[in-house]
Amino acid sequence: MTTWQGWHRFATTDPPAPPQPGDPPRSHDERLAYHSAFVTIRTPAISQLATQVRTLMILGRHQQTTARPSLIVTGPAAAGKTTALLNVGRACHLAHTRKNPAPPGSAHATAPVAYVLVPPGATAKTLITEFARYLGIPVATRMTQTQITDAVCHTYTAAGVQLVLIDEIHRLNPRTTTGAQTADLLKDLTERLPATFVYAGINVTDTPLFTGVRGAQLAGRATLITCGPLPARHGTRHPFREAITDIENALDLHHHTPGTLPRHAPYLHQRTAGRIGSLTRLIRQAAITAICDGTERITKTALDTIRLDHLAEQHNRPTHNR
């Protein structure tokens, strides 16, 4: 998805849909593929991000003299940050193309959304090269960073890019020389491109991104959205149990009893620490196992046999006092 062709294919391909009453039954392989891809569970962070992005895009639409306001999605690993980012990007892409269809016979559609990953050990030149690669802008070895940046700004503006999604932003360290230059590049791009920027990274507020002069500039322009673990209870609501119910309703198993998984909400919250990524992975693995072994149901006994990601396993490891 870090090229326009890949992003366009992702955004315009219908996401997996849960089985509906009256639908013909799916085959064994189709159900395995479905649980592998699976549906996106709409968490509070996704809803909040969608609202904020829509508002800030309108707010900055006619802003000409300074950088437009931006967003930062932060939180621990496996909390659903990238999922939220991609979900909102797809919605923006589809909304734009519905309102602005390409003229008949046109070979060039607008590119309303750009998705860029910050490469490990990013320098300003390697990052701007990623921006160029997304839209297929030719980059010669001898081109300077300034020349590549000029080409990116011209092409992105001409292509109608309105939303720039930058993932893995925690890889930047403005305390180093190369990191500082890369942070300055991003500031330059936000001022030169008529687009709203949304960043995502692991625990961004705990990184050097928010320290020093450059950090103050970023913090002064960006709204922070925390994509944290889902609480077991929030007021009168039970967000984690609600997410489990949504996941269970989307399963395609022949003999699973509805209501089984929400009853195990305390156990699932303890195992996953409330992380939506760990939760969906655990249940999807259990569903695939249930299809493969023919049981076609998920029980607590079956969940106990599934190994989770290392982060969740570490959380559940008992501690012993010396």
C-alpha positions, -999 to +999 in steps of 0.1 A: +000+000+000+030+023-001+025+028-038-006+045-054-015+013-073-014-008-042-033+018-021-060+022-049-064-016-050-068-017-012-092+012-010-115+001-038-116-037-029-147-045-008-136-054+027-145-089+040-182-091+050-196-114+077-221-140+066-257-128+062-290-147+066-299-163+033-264-162+018-252-195+003-228-213+027-191-206+021-167-234+013-140-246+038-113-226+020-135-195+017-141-195+054-104-199+062-096-170+039-124-149+055-111-154+090-076-147+078-086-113+064-116-107+087-136-076+093-125-043+109-139-039+143-149-002+148-133+009+180-138+042+197-104+053+184-115+047+148-147+067+153-128+096+170-101+096+142-127+096+115-145+126+130-113+145+137-099+139+102-131+151+085-132+183+107-095+191+102-097+186+064-125+212+063-107+235+087-075+235+066-091+234+031-086+271+024-057+278+046-028+292+025-002+308+047+007+283+074+008+246+080-026+230+083-035+213+116-026+177+119-033+146+139-011+121+157-024+086+166-004+071+194-006+041+217+011+008+226+018-019+201-012-040+190-036-013+199-050-009+164-033+023+153-025+012+117-059-003+114-075+030+124-052+049+100-060+026+070-098+026+078-100+063+078-078+066+047-100+042+028-132+061+038-116+094+026-105+078-007-140+064-014-158+096-004-136+117-027-139+094-057-177+092-053-180+130-053-153+135-080-154+106-105-128+105-132-141+119-165-151+093-191-120+082-211-096+097-186-065+076-179-056+096-148-077+096-116-070+119-088-050+106-058-068+119-027-048+099-002-011+091+003+002+064+026+039+065+036+059+044+060+089+060+078+118+038+069+141+025+096+170+050+103+152+075+081+171+104+067+154+134+050+164+121+016+152+085+022+119+097+035+112+121+006+122+093-017+094+072-001+069+101-009+082+100-045+079+062-048+042+063-037+032+083-068+059+068-091+079+100-094+112+092-111+142+098-088+177+098-103+207+089-081+222+124-087+191+142-076+194+163-044+169+162-016+157+197-026+151+185-062+132+155-050+111+176-026+102+201-053+091+172-076+070+156-048+053+189-039+045+197-075+032+162-083+012+157-051-005+191-056-013+183-092-026+148-082-050+164-057-036+147-026-057+159+004-048+134+031-012+122+039-009+092+063+025+087+078+030+055+097+058+044+121+065+080+130+082+068+163+112+058+141+122+095+139+145+109+165+149+147+162+178+146+187+201+132+161+213+153+131+196+131+105+164+129+126+163+167+130+167+171+093+139+146+086+116+164+111+123+196+093+114+180+060+080+170+074+074+205+086+083+218+052+059+194+035+030+204+058+035+240+047+039+233+010+013+206+004-025+215+005-032+184+026-040+173+061-012+151+077-020+123+101+009+105+118+008+072+137+034+057+160+040+037+191+038+058+223+048+089+205+045+111+236+073+091+252+097+096+223+119+126+215+093+138+189+076+160+215+108+175+230+129+205+221+120+232+196+109+209+168+088+189+192+071+220+204+063+229+168+047+195+162+028+195+195+015+230+188+000+219+154-012+183+161-042+169+179-033+137+198-056+107+196-047+078+219-054+044+206-050+025+239-062-008+253-100-011+256-112-008+292-133-035+307-157-008+319-162+028+311-191+044+331-221+023+323-206+008+292-184-023+287-162-014+256-141-045+257-172-068+259-189-048+231-158-054+209-159-092+217-196-093+207-189-075+174-161-100+167-183-130+176-211-118+154-187-117+125-176-153+129-185-179+102-185-211+123-212-238+119-217-248+156-205-218+176-230-207+203-237-170+203-229-153+236-200-177+245-172-153+240-187-122+258-192-145+288-154-149+289-147-111+287-128-110+320-106-139+309-100-124+274-092-090+289-067-105+312-050-125+284-049-096+259-045-066+283-074-051+264-054-047+231-078-050+201-050-064+179-042-092+203-079-099+209-088-102+172-057-123+165-066-147+193-102-152+182-093-155+145-067-181+153-092-200+174-118-198+145-093-211+120-084-240+143-121-248+148-126-250+111-095-271+105-103-296+133-140-298+125-153-286+159-167-254+144-170-237+177-147-216+201-146-225+237-125-213+266-106-246+265-098-240+228-087-204+236-063-217+262-044-237+236-037-206+214-004-189+219-006-151+217+018-126+204+049-121+225+038-088+239+006-103+253+024-134+266+048-112+285+019-094+301+005-126+313+038-140+326+036-143+364+061-123+384+079-137+414+093-117+443+129-126+452 
